[in-house]
Amino acid sequence: MTRLKNVIERFRCRIESAAREAASAPLFSIETVLLVLSVLYGGAMGLRARLYEKGLLSSKTLPCRVVSIGNLIAGGTGKTPMTILIAQIIRDLGYRVVVISRGYHGRMEETGGVVSDGETILKGPEDAGDEPYLMARLLKGIPVVVGRRRYEIGMMAVNRFNPDAIVLDDAFQHIRLNRDLNLVLLDSRSPFGNGRLLPRGLLREPVSALHRAHAVILTRGDKAVRPSTLDALAVDRPVFYTAHVPLIRNNNPVNNSFLTETLDISNLKGKKAVAFAGLADNGQFFDSLKAVGCILLHHFSFSDHYRYGRQDFDRIAETAKKKGADVLVTTHKDFVKIEDGYRRWPVALTVVDVSIRLLGDPSPFLYLLSNALDTPDS
């Protein structure tokens, strides 16, 4: 079983590597197979979009305002922290708000359900999915619900919580549901990956799909460079810039600030660490540790939404002991899946998260958001 798991993991890594490489490949190669699949996938996505545009497939409308957070490439742009930020802003503006996520890889993805009512967390990560449970832990006073069928789940949320607005997490491709504000996140360092569609690249849709967006948000946009592709496509949309702000979350359950109290990431400077993560792009996480002066002795890279087992914990713990690590480091997303599991770490476990900060004057973005939330009679 372990050997089979290793083979599957190597194959996954090979496909992920091909999806990030732009160079041409030999005719008889896995890249060529992936390219053929990309063409088929692109044709299906294009046909679907045209059917909606022509009204042959219809979109539904919820009886409240809807703000969608999404992206064009698979993972890694910061949708979860952006969803948290937008939901908090809407709450602070005085609106009742609910967050809806698909609940990917959670047991409730198909059936749907309430993860949090805003006060009490009702479901764990196995049921809710990693990101919805994480959001429920951080969003006080904001219900979080999950389900693949966003309209039906949205109606459930409307009937139960009577929100003024719903924030859709990762919903740019879910065009079955209308929205009042469609925000698309692009990573400023590599906004379109290698420019190819899944599975040969990371694009979920052709870049031309940006015409559906009301605004583009360039994450990790500290240098504020607008991709030339946007101009080439004549994408006349407002462009905003954000920065990723790494931080440490206090995971000491003794006090009442469990995971809500934060520490500066500089606390890891000079610490010898073994790190592990299961994200869409683990490399970004490991690089962020090195950037703050953390001495990375070894890292374990798992697939996105990975479910850890006892053997994984034992490998990580044994490596930390052999390497003489000062700390073990993982992500908030990974921690919420293991906090009730393996406890006998040989050294302290540090939980690293990321928040998103708007760059420059936030007034234009707040105006855009407020305008989308305003009802005709308000």
LOVEXBA-688314 format. One record per residue (C-alpha): residue number from 1; residue in one letter; x, y, z. Coordinates in nm, 4 decimals. Layout:
N
{pt NUM; 'A'; {X; Y; Z}}
...
// end
This chain:
378
{pt 1; 'M'; {0.0000; 0.0000; 0.0000}}
{pt 2; 'T'; {0.2826; 0.2398; 0.0859}}
{pt 3; 'R'; {0.4552; 0.1626; -0.2460}}
{pt 4; 'L'; {0.1339; 0.2280; -0.4391}}
{pt 5; 'K'; {0.0848; 0.5543; -0.2499}}
{pt 6; 'N'; {0.4389; 0.6617; -0.3411}}
{pt 7; 'V'; {0.3812; 0.5796; -0.7092}}
{pt 8; 'I'; {0.0589; 0.7816; -0.7115}}
{pt 9; 'E'; {0.2347; 1.0726; -0.5408}}
{pt 10; 'R'; {0.5192; 1.0707; -0.7963}}
{pt 11; 'F'; {0.2668; 1.0637; -1.0812}}
{pt 12; 'R'; {0.0805; 1.3573; -0.9263}}
{pt 13; 'C'; {0.4023; 1.5548; -0.8969}}
{pt 14; 'R'; {0.4858; 1.4777; -1.2589}}
{pt 15; 'I'; {0.1494; 1.6100; -1.3793}}
{pt 16; 'E'; {0.1760; 1.9209; -1.1611}}
{pt 17; 'S'; {0.5225; 1.9875; -1.2986}}
{pt 18; 'A'; {0.3953; 1.9573; -1.6567}}
{pt 19; 'A'; {0.1084; 2.1961; -1.5792}}
{pt 20; 'R'; {0.3540; 2.4650; -1.4688}}
{pt 21; 'E'; {0.6028; 2.4266; -1.7534}}
{pt 22; 'A'; {0.5573; 2.6294; -2.0716}}
{pt 23; 'A'; {0.8249; 2.4608; -2.2827}}
{pt 24; 'S'; {0.7304; 2.2319; -2.5688}}
{pt 25; 'A'; {0.7668; 1.8577; -2.5178}}
{pt 26; 'P'; {0.8316; 1.5484; -2.7314}}
{pt 27; 'L'; {0.5365; 1.4166; -2.9289}}
{pt 28; 'F'; {0.5162; 1.0963; -2.7282}}
{pt 29; 'S'; {0.5098; 1.2341; -2.3772}}
{pt 30; 'I'; {0.2729; 1.2953; -2.0898}}
{pt 31; 'E'; {0.2720; 1.6637; -2.1846}}
{pt 32; 'T'; {0.1228; 1.5792; -2.5239}}
{pt 33; 'V'; {-0.1501; 1.3687; -2.3622}}
{pt 34; 'L'; {-0.2277; 1.6529; -2.1243}}
{pt 35; 'L'; {-0.2360; 1.8999; -2.4142}}
{pt 36; 'V'; {-0.4967; 1.6907; -2.5993}}
{pt 37; 'L'; {-0.7062; 1.6770; -2.2836}}
{pt 38; 'S'; {-0.6664; 2.0548; -2.2488}}
{pt 39; 'V'; {-0.8067; 2.1091; -2.5979}}
{pt 40; 'L'; {-1.1085; 1.8911; -2.5189}}
{pt 41; 'Y'; {-1.1566; 2.0643; -2.1857}}
{pt 42; 'G'; {-1.1315; 2.4079; -2.3462}}
{pt 43; 'G'; {-1.3901; 2.3151; -2.6073}}
{pt 44; 'A'; {-1.6326; 2.1999; -2.3390}}
{pt 45; 'M'; {-1.5824; 2.5158; -2.1313}}
{pt 46; 'G'; {-1.6231; 2.7383; -2.4371}}
{pt 47; 'L'; {-1.9462; 2.5634; -2.5397}}
{pt 48; 'R'; {-2.0830; 2.5956; -2.1860}}
{pt 49; 'A'; {-2.0073; 2.9685; -2.1748}}
{pt 50; 'R'; {-2.1738; 3.0289; -2.5126}}
{pt 51; 'L'; {-2.4872; 2.8399; -2.4049}}
{pt 52; 'Y'; {-2.5218; 3.0686; -2.1042}}
{pt 53; 'E'; {-2.4493; 3.3827; -2.3084}}
{pt 54; 'K'; {-2.7187; 3.2913; -2.5615}}
{pt 55; 'G'; {-2.9708; 3.2061; -2.2888}}
{pt 56; 'L'; {-2.9933; 2.8381; -2.3815}}
{pt 57; 'L'; {-2.8775; 2.7689; -2.0290}}
{pt 58; 'S'; {-3.0230; 3.0032; -1.7683}}
{pt 59; 'S'; {-2.8681; 3.1546; -1.4570}}
{pt 60; 'K'; {-3.0654; 3.1966; -1.1353}}
{pt 61; 'T'; {-3.0861; 3.4970; -0.9044}}
{pt 62; 'L'; {-3.0941; 3.4990; -0.5253}}
{pt 63; 'P'; {-3.3173; 3.7483; -0.3375}}
{pt 64; 'C'; {-3.0158; 3.9269; -0.1883}}
{pt 65; 'R'; {-2.6916; 4.0825; -0.3067}}
{pt 66; 'V'; {-2.4219; 3.8394; -0.4203}}
{pt 67; 'V'; {-2.0471; 3.9045; -0.4278}}
{pt 68; 'S'; {-1.8305; 3.6395; -0.5928}}
{pt 69; 'I'; {-1.4619; 3.5777; -0.5265}}
{pt 70; 'G'; {-1.2904; 3.3623; -0.7860}}
{pt 71; 'N'; {-0.9889; 3.3124; -1.0086}}
{pt 72; 'L'; {-0.8811; 3.1862; -1.3484}}
{pt 73; 'I'; {-0.6115; 2.9409; -1.2454}}
{pt 74; 'A'; {-0.6316; 2.6386; -1.0185}}
{pt 75; 'G'; {-0.5417; 2.7413; -0.6653}}
{pt 76; 'G'; {-0.2852; 2.9625; -0.5034}}
{pt 77; 'T'; {-0.4161; 3.3163; -0.5595}}
{pt 78; 'G'; {-0.5476; 3.3856; -0.2095}}
{pt 79; 'K'; {-0.9225; 3.3298; -0.2500}}
{pt 80; 'T'; {-0.9758; 3.2174; 0.1098}}
{pt 81; 'P'; {-0.8127; 3.5175; 0.2825}}
{pt 82; 'M'; {-0.9806; 3.7491; 0.0299}}
{pt 83; 'T'; {-1.3197; 3.5929; 0.1035}}
{pt 84; 'I'; {-1.2562; 3.6457; 0.4748}}
{pt 85; 'L'; {-1.1585; 4.0092; 0.4159}}
{pt 86; 'I'; {-1.4589; 4.0878; 0.1944}}
{pt 87; 'A'; {-1.7033; 3.9223; 0.4357}}
{pt 88; 'Q'; {-1.5588; 4.1209; 0.7270}}
{pt 89; 'I'; {-1.5792; 4.4486; 0.5332}}
{pt 90; 'I'; {-1.9434; 4.3836; 0.4419}}
{pt 91; 'R'; {-2.0228; 4.2985; 0.8056}}
{pt 92; 'D'; {-1.8484; 4.6125; 0.9279}}
{pt 93; 'L'; {-2.0490; 4.8209; 0.6783}}
{pt 94; 'G'; {-2.3583; 4.7103; 0.8691}}
{pt 95; 'Y'; {-2.4911; 4.4372; 0.6412}}
{pt 96; 'R'; {-2.5955; 4.0861; 0.7396}}
{pt 97; 'V'; {-2.3658; 3.8565; 0.5428}}
{pt 98; 'V'; {-2.3283; 3.4830; 0.4843}}
{pt 99; 'V'; {-2.0347; 3.3037; 0.3195}}
{pt 100; 'I'; {-2.1044; 3.0164; 0.0822}}
{pt 101; 'S'; {-1.8290; 2.7774; -0.0229}}
{pt 102; 'R'; {-1.8452; 2.4598; -0.2250}}
{pt 103; 'G'; {-1.6893; 2.2568; 0.0556}}
{pt 104; 'Y'; {-1.4480; 2.0816; -0.1761}}
{pt 105; 'H'; {-1.3501; 1.7331; -0.0512}}
{pt 106; 'G'; {-1.5843; 1.7665; 0.2463}}
{pt 107; 'R'; {-1.8587; 1.5159; 0.3148}}
{pt 108; 'M'; {-2.1225; 1.7897; 0.2830}}
{pt 109; 'E'; {-2.0153; 1.8997; -0.0653}}
{pt 110; 'E'; {-2.3042; 1.7154; -0.2313}}
{pt 111; 'T'; {-2.5727; 1.7449; 0.0365}}
{pt 112; 'G'; {-2.4883; 2.0930; 0.1622}}
{pt 113; 'G'; {-2.5265; 2.2280; 0.5131}}
{pt 114; 'V'; {-2.4354; 2.4844; 0.7759}}
{pt 115; 'V'; {-2.0769; 2.4851; 0.8997}}
{pt 116; 'S'; {-2.1246; 2.7772; 1.1378}}
{pt 117; 'D'; {-2.4219; 2.9916; 1.2344}}
{pt 118; 'G'; {-2.1862; 3.2784; 1.3101}}
{pt 119; 'E'; {-2.1631; 3.1899; 1.6768}}
{pt 120; 'T'; {-2.1197; 2.8130; 1.6978}}
{pt 121; 'I'; {-1.9161; 2.5880; 1.4704}}
{pt 122; 'L'; {-2.1379; 2.2943; 1.3856}}
{pt 123; 'K'; {-1.9184; 2.0853; 1.1552}}
{pt 124; 'G'; {-1.5516; 1.9872; 1.1406}}
{pt 125; 'P'; {-1.3170; 1.9914; 0.8402}}
{pt 126; 'E'; {-1.4047; 1.6358; 0.7354}}
{pt 127; 'D'; {-1.7667; 1.7397; 0.6808}}
{pt 128; 'A'; {-1.7202; 2.1032; 0.5846}}
{pt 129; 'G'; {-1.3970; 2.0883; 0.3839}}
{pt 130; 'D'; {-1.0698; 2.2539; 0.4807}}
{pt 131; 'E'; {-1.1280; 2.6153; 0.3758}}
{pt 132; 'P'; {-1.4915; 2.6512; 0.4936}}
{pt 133; 'Y'; {-1.3998; 2.5182; 0.8377}}
{pt 134; 'L'; {-1.1013; 2.7526; 0.8509}}
{pt 135; 'M'; {-1.3245; 3.0465; 0.7589}}
{pt 136; 'A'; {-1.5803; 2.9458; 1.0193}}
{pt 137; 'R'; {-1.3079; 2.9564; 1.2833}}
{pt 138; 'L'; {-1.2137; 3.3136; 1.1928}}
{pt 139; 'L'; {-1.5418; 3.4776; 1.0863}}
{pt 140; 'K'; {-1.7197; 3.5810; 1.4020}}
{pt 141; 'G'; {-2.0835; 3.6776; 1.3543}}
{pt 142; 'I'; {-2.0819; 3.5529; 0.9936}}
{pt 143; 'P'; {-2.2483; 3.2185; 0.9079}}
{pt 144; 'V'; {-2.0626; 2.9831; 0.6759}}
{pt 145; 'V'; {-2.2514; 2.7286; 0.4661}}
{pt 146; 'V'; {-2.1331; 2.4809; 0.2046}}
{pt 147; 'G'; {-2.2685; 2.2948; -0.0938}}
{pt 148; 'R'; {-2.1925; 2.2324; -0.4601}}
{pt 149; 'R'; {-2.5288; 2.3653; -0.5826}}
{pt 150; 'R'; {-2.4828; 2.7310; -0.4909}}
{pt 151; 'Y'; {-2.8360; 2.8506; -0.5767}}
{pt 152; 'E'; {-3.0083; 2.5867; -0.3652}}
{pt 153; 'I'; {-2.7631; 2.6398; -0.0789}}
{pt 154; 'G'; {-2.8049; 3.0150; -0.1200}}
{pt 155; 'M'; {-3.1808; 2.9845; -0.0805}}
{pt 156; 'M'; {-3.1284; 2.7745; 0.2302}}
{pt 157; 'A'; {-2.9027; 3.0480; 0.3687}}
{pt 158; 'V'; {-3.1593; 3.3157; 0.2801}}
{pt 159; 'N'; {-3.4385; 3.1271; 0.4563}}
{pt 160; 'R'; {-3.2329; 3.0565; 0.7666}}
{pt 161; 'F'; {-3.0225; 3.3715; 0.8115}}
{pt 162; 'N'; {-3.2005; 3.6409; 0.6047}}
{pt 163; 'P'; {-2.8748; 3.7966; 0.4805}}
{pt 164; 'D'; {-2.8445; 4.1266; 0.2982}}
{pt 165; 'A'; {-2.5509; 3.9827; 0.1056}}
{pt 166; 'I'; {-2.3894; 3.6506; 0.0278}}
{pt 167; 'V'; {-2.0190; 3.6121; -0.0462}}
{pt 168; 'L'; {-1.9436; 3.3223; -0.2807}}
{pt 169; 'D'; {-1.6037; 3.1630; -0.2299}}
{pt 170; 'D'; {-1.4369; 3.0307; -0.5470}}
{pt 171; 'A'; {-1.7338; 3.0858; -0.7776}}
{pt 172; 'F'; {-1.6125; 3.2618; -1.0932}}
{pt 173; 'Q'; {-1.6804; 2.9486; -1.3002}}
{pt 174; 'H'; {-2.0205; 2.8911; -1.1347}}
{pt 175; 'I'; {-2.2117; 3.0992; -1.3890}}
{pt 176; 'R'; {-2.5369; 2.9209; -1.3068}}
{pt 177; 'L'; {-2.5810; 3.1805; -1.0304}}
{pt 178; 'N'; {-2.6001; 3.5533; -1.1026}}
{pt 179; 'R'; {-2.3917; 3.7925; -0.8967}}
{pt 180; 'D'; {-2.3886; 4.1674; -0.8366}}
{pt 181; 'L'; {-2.0111; 4.1889; -0.8099}}
{pt 182; 'N'; {-1.7730; 3.9482; -0.9798}}
{pt 183; 'L'; {-1.4174; 3.9779; -0.8457}}
{pt 184; 'V'; {-1.1375; 3.7804; -1.0110}}
{pt 185; 'L'; {-0.8040; 3.7266; -0.8376}}
{pt 186; 'L'; {-0.4824; 3.6947; -1.0358}}
{pt 187; 'D'; {-0.1385; 3.6275; -0.8901}}
{pt 188; 'S'; {0.0679; 3.9230; -1.0111}}
{pt 189; 'R'; {0.3811; 3.7091; -1.0412}}
{pt 190; 'S'; {0.2220; 3.4600; -1.2789}}
{pt 191; 'P'; {-0.1365; 3.5660; -1.3552}}
{pt 192; 'F'; {-0.2086; 3.2978; -1.6156}}
{pt 193; 'G'; {0.0403; 3.0227; -1.5322}}
{pt 194; 'N'; {0.1920; 2.8813; -1.8484}}
{pt 195; 'G'; {-0.1004; 3.0128; -2.0525}}
{pt 196; 'R'; {-0.2539; 2.6705; -2.1111}}
{pt 197; 'L'; {-0.5809; 2.5213; -1.9911}}
{pt 198; 'L'; {-0.6124; 2.2338; -1.7475}}
{pt 199; 'P'; {-0.4612; 1.9788; -1.7307}}
{pt 200; 'R'; {-0.1633; 2.0917; -1.9460}}
{pt 201; 'G'; {-0.1694; 2.4233; -1.7645}}
{pt 202; 'L'; {-0.3432; 2.5802; -1.4665}}
{pt 203; 'L'; {-0.6114; 2.7857; -1.6426}}
{pt 204; 'R'; {-0.9669; 2.6867; -1.5574}}
{pt 205; 'E'; {-1.0982; 2.8955; -1.8484}}
{pt 206; 'P'; {-0.9516; 3.0903; -2.1379}}
{pt 207; 'V'; {-0.8176; 3.4314; -2.0348}}
{pt 208; 'S'; {-1.0935; 3.5895; -2.2462}}
{pt 209; 'A'; {-1.3385; 3.4872; -1.9708}}
{pt 210; 'L'; {-1.2197; 3.7954; -1.7814}}
{pt 211; 'H'; {-1.4863; 3.9924; -1.9672}}
{pt 212; 'R'; {-1.7344; 3.8530; -1.7104}}
{pt 213; 'A'; {-1.5441; 4.0154; -1.4230}}
{pt 214; 'H'; {-1.6447; 4.3501; -1.2747}}
{pt 215; 'A'; {-1.2949; 4.4015; -1.1342}}
{pt 216; 'V'; {-0.9559; 4.2298; -1.1260}}
{pt 217; 'I'; {-0.7532; 4.1989; -0.8065}}
{pt 218; 'L'; {-0.3814; 4.1359; -0.8419}}
{pt 219; 'T'; {-0.2667; 3.9503; -0.5330}}
{pt 220; 'R'; {0.0944; 3.9617; -0.4187}}
{pt 221; 'G'; {0.0839; 4.2900; -0.6082}}
{pt 222; 'D'; {0.3445; 4.4741; -0.4036}}
{pt 223; 'K'; {0.5165; 4.5908; -0.7233}}
{pt 224; 'A'; {0.1834; 4.6972; -0.8733}}
{pt 225; 'V'; {0.2628; 4.5801; -1.2267}}
{pt 226; 'R'; {-0.0408; 4.5419; -1.4511}}
{pt 227; 'P'; {-0.0016; 4.2329; -1.6737}}
{pt 228; 'S'; {0.0259; 4.3355; -2.0371}}
{pt 229; 'T'; {-0.2171; 4.0557; -2.1238}}
{pt 230; 'L'; {-0.5009; 4.2572; -1.9725}}
{pt 231; 'D'; {-0.4325; 4.5433; -2.2120}}
{pt 232; 'A'; {-0.3867; 4.3075; -2.5065}}
{pt 233; 'L'; {-0.7329; 4.1630; -2.4363}}
{pt 234; 'A'; {-0.8806; 4.5101; -2.3950}}
{pt 235; 'V'; {-1.0050; 4.4120; -2.0499}}
{pt 236; 'D'; {-1.1507; 4.7443; -1.9415}}
{pt 237; 'R'; {-1.2014; 4.6653; -1.5745}}
{pt 238; 'P'; {-1.0846; 4.8309; -1.2535}}
{pt 239; 'V'; {-0.7639; 4.6730; -1.1257}}
{pt 240; 'F'; {-0.6808; 4.6633; -0.7541}}
{pt 241; 'Y'; {-0.3680; 4.5421; -0.5801}}
{pt 242; 'T'; {-0.3233; 4.3472; -0.2583}}
{pt 243; 'A'; {-0.0336; 4.2135; -0.0549}}
{pt 244; 'H'; {-0.0078; 3.8789; 0.1205}}
{pt 245; 'V'; {0.0819; 3.9325; 0.4858}}
{pt 246; 'P'; {0.2178; 3.6146; 0.6525}}
{pt 247; 'L'; {0.1572; 3.5759; 1.0250}}
{pt 248; 'I'; {0.1754; 3.3206; 1.3038}}
{pt 249; 'R'; {-0.1441; 3.2027; 1.4708}}
{pt 250; 'N'; {-0.1233; 3.1188; 1.8391}}
{pt 251; 'N'; {-0.2256; 2.7538; 1.8747}}
{pt 252; 'N'; {-0.2158; 2.7463; 2.2542}}
{pt 253; 'P'; {-0.5609; 2.6157; 2.3568}}
{pt 254; 'V'; {-0.5163; 2.7281; 2.7200}}
{pt 255; 'N'; {-0.6422; 3.0825; 2.6589}}
{pt 256; 'N'; {-0.9479; 3.2101; 2.4761}}
{pt 257; 'S'; {-0.7515; 3.3433; 2.1801}}
{pt 258; 'F'; {-0.6884; 3.0028; 2.0212}}
{pt 259; 'L'; {-0.5895; 3.0715; 1.6557}}
{pt 260; 'T'; {-0.7309; 3.4257; 1.6705}}
{pt 261; 'E'; {-0.4310; 3.5819; 1.8452}}
{pt 262; 'T'; {-0.1534; 3.6463; 1.5942}}
{pt 263; 'L'; {0.2223; 3.6924; 1.6193}}
{pt 264; 'D'; {0.4668; 3.8515; 1.3816}}
{pt 265; 'I'; {0.6185; 3.6098; 1.1301}}
{pt 266; 'S'; {0.9636; 3.7439; 1.2228}}
{pt 267; 'N'; {0.9472; 3.5174; 1.5288}}
{pt 268; 'L'; {1.0646; 3.2398; 1.2963}}
{pt 269; 'K'; {1.3844; 3.4230; 1.2018}}
{pt 270; 'G'; {1.6875; 3.2079; 1.2821}}
{pt 271; 'K'; {1.4747; 2.9087; 1.3849}}
{pt 272; 'K'; {1.5728; 2.5688; 1.2425}}
{pt 273; 'A'; {1.2517; 2.4224; 1.1054}}
{pt 274; 'V'; {1.0970; 2.1199; 0.9409}}
{pt 275; 'A'; {0.7887; 2.2309; 0.7478}}
{pt 276; 'F'; {0.4990; 2.0434; 0.5913}}
{pt 277; 'A'; {0.2032; 2.1577; 0.3815}}
{pt 278; 'G'; {-0.0742; 2.0367; 0.1555}}
{pt 279; 'L'; {-0.1612; 2.3370; -0.0614}}
{pt 280; 'A'; {-0.2183; 2.4050; -0.4289}}
{pt 281; 'D'; {0.1312; 2.5584; -0.4374}}
{pt 282; 'N'; {0.3447; 2.4426; -0.1454}}
{pt 283; 'G'; {0.6518; 2.6137; -0.2881}}
{pt 284; 'Q'; {0.5092; 2.9570; -0.2074}}
{pt 285; 'F'; {0.4690; 2.8576; 0.1564}}
{pt 286; 'F'; {0.8208; 2.7206; 0.1907}}
{pt 287; 'D'; {0.9653; 3.0251; 0.0132}}
{pt 288; 'S'; {0.7819; 3.2572; 0.2536}}
{pt 289; 'L'; {0.9509; 3.0845; 0.5484}}
{pt 290; 'K'; {1.2937; 3.1289; 0.3930}}
{pt 291; 'A'; {1.2151; 3.4924; 0.3158}}
{pt 292; 'V'; {1.1759; 3.5770; 0.6851}}
{pt 293; 'G'; {1.5040; 3.4077; 0.7770}}
{pt 294; 'C'; {1.3693; 3.0706; 0.8876}}
{pt 295; 'I'; {1.6310; 2.7960; 0.8393}}
{pt 296; 'L'; {1.4431; 2.5246; 0.6522}}
{pt 297; 'L'; {1.6132; 2.1930; 0.7298}}
{pt 298; 'H'; {1.3599; 1.9799; 0.5452}}
{pt 299; 'H'; {1.0124; 2.0123; 0.3989}}
{pt 300; 'F'; {0.7301; 1.7703; 0.3198}}
{pt 301; 'S'; {0.5114; 1.8631; 0.0232}}
{pt 302; 'F'; {0.1691; 1.6981; 0.0110}}
{pt 303; 'S'; {-0.1146; 1.7347; -0.2403}}
{pt 304; 'D'; {-0.3858; 1.9964; -0.1964}}
{pt 305; 'H'; {-0.6543; 1.8930; 0.0558}}
{pt 306; 'Y'; {-0.4322; 1.6042; 0.1686}}
{pt 307; 'R'; {-0.5666; 1.3850; 0.4493}}
{pt 308; 'Y'; {-0.2855; 1.3082; 0.6899}}
{pt 309; 'G'; {-0.2387; 0.9639; 0.8390}}
{pt 310; 'R'; {-0.0393; 0.8320; 1.1338}}
{pt 311; 'Q'; {0.2481; 0.7291; 0.9036}}
{pt 312; 'D'; {0.2767; 1.0868; 0.7778}}
{pt 313; 'F'; {0.2935; 1.2197; 1.1331}}
{pt 314; 'D'; {0.5567; 0.9639; 1.2285}}
{pt 315; 'R'; {0.7739; 1.0567; 0.9270}}
{pt 316; 'I'; {0.7494; 1.4267; 1.0058}}
{pt 317; 'A'; {0.8242; 1.3780; 1.3753}}
{pt 318; 'E'; {1.1184; 1.1454; 1.3092}}
{pt 319; 'T'; {1.2688; 1.3887; 1.0583}}
{pt 320; 'A'; {1.2372; 1.6756; 1.3061}}
{pt 321; 'K'; {1.4273; 1.4727; 1.5666}}
{pt 322; 'K'; {1.6994; 1.3587; 1.3270}}
{pt 323; 'K'; {1.7527; 1.7060; 1.1826}}
{pt 324; 'G'; {1.7621; 1.8740; 1.5230}}
{pt 325; 'A'; {1.4765; 2.1121; 1.4420}}
{pt 326; 'D'; {1.3760; 2.3896; 1.6795}}
{pt 327; 'V'; {1.0213; 2.3986; 1.5449}}
{pt 328; 'L'; {0.7788; 2.2241; 1.3153}}
{pt 329; 'V'; {0.5913; 2.4607; 1.0843}}
{pt 330; 'T'; {0.2686; 2.4064; 0.8944}}
{pt 331; 'T'; {-0.0126; 2.6141; 0.7475}}
{pt 332; 'H'; {-0.3378; 2.7116; 0.9111}}
{pt 333; 'K'; {-0.5244; 2.5127; 0.6468}}
{pt 334; 'D'; {-0.3265; 2.1999; 0.7355}}
{pt 335; 'F'; {-0.3450; 2.2571; 1.1093}}
{pt 336; 'V'; {-0.7251; 2.2563; 1.1253}}
{pt 337; 'K'; {-0.7156; 1.9008; 0.9865}}
{pt 338; 'I'; {-0.4650; 1.7676; 1.2392}}
{pt 339; 'E'; {-0.5342; 1.9613; 1.5598}}
{pt 340; 'D'; {-0.7377; 1.6738; 1.7059}}
{pt 341; 'G'; {-0.5018; 1.4069; 1.5763}}
{pt 342; 'Y'; {-0.1366; 1.3496; 1.6421}}
{pt 343; 'R'; {-0.0180; 1.5423; 1.9491}}
{pt 344; 'R'; {0.3248; 1.3986; 2.0324}}
{pt 345; 'W'; {0.5402; 1.6310; 1.8285}}
{pt 346; 'P'; {0.9054; 1.6292; 1.9395}}
{pt 347; 'V'; {0.9213; 2.0121; 1.9186}}
{pt 348; 'A'; {0.6719; 2.2984; 1.9185}}
{pt 349; 'L'; {0.4344; 2.3207; 1.6223}}
{pt 350; 'T'; {0.4016; 2.6690; 1.4692}}
{pt 351; 'V'; {0.0972; 2.7555; 1.2585}}
{pt 352; 'V'; {0.1537; 3.0043; 0.9758}}
{pt 353; 'D'; {-0.1315; 3.1787; 0.7994}}
{pt 354; 'V'; {-0.1687; 3.4645; 0.5537}}
{pt 355; 'S'; {-0.3977; 3.7648; 0.5526}}
{pt 356; 'I'; {-0.4622; 4.0005; 0.2634}}
{pt 357; 'R'; {-0.4160; 4.3764; 0.2734}}
{pt 358; 'L'; {-0.5392; 4.6229; 0.0124}}
{pt 359; 'L'; {-0.2597; 4.8388; -0.1254}}
{pt 360; 'G'; {-0.2900; 5.2099; -0.1856}}
{pt 361; 'D'; {-0.6058; 5.4112; -0.1244}}
{pt 362; 'P'; {-0.8867; 5.1630; -0.0409}}
{pt 363; 'S'; {-1.1621; 5.4162; -0.1207}}
{pt 364; 'P'; {-1.2175; 5.3140; -0.4878}}
{pt 365; 'F'; {-1.2501; 4.9482; -0.3915}}
{pt 366; 'L'; {-1.4842; 5.0253; -0.0999}}
{pt 367; 'Y'; {-1.6945; 5.2401; -0.3316}}
{pt 368; 'L'; {-1.7192; 4.9548; -0.5836}}
{pt 369; 'L'; {-1.8216; 4.7113; -0.3108}}
{pt 370; 'S'; {-2.0700; 4.9492; -0.1462}}
{pt 371; 'N'; {-2.2293; 5.0315; -0.4789}}
{pt 372; 'A'; {-2.2844; 4.6615; -0.5493}}
{pt 373; 'L'; {-2.4447; 4.6162; -0.2078}}
{pt 374; 'D'; {-2.6841; 4.9086; -0.2383}}
{pt 375; 'T'; {-3.0424; 4.8069; -0.3127}}
{pt 376; 'P'; {-3.2465; 5.0192; -0.5568}}
{pt 377; 'D'; {-3.4608; 5.1624; -0.2792}}
{pt 378; 'S'; {-3.1749; 5.2268; -0.0358}}
// end
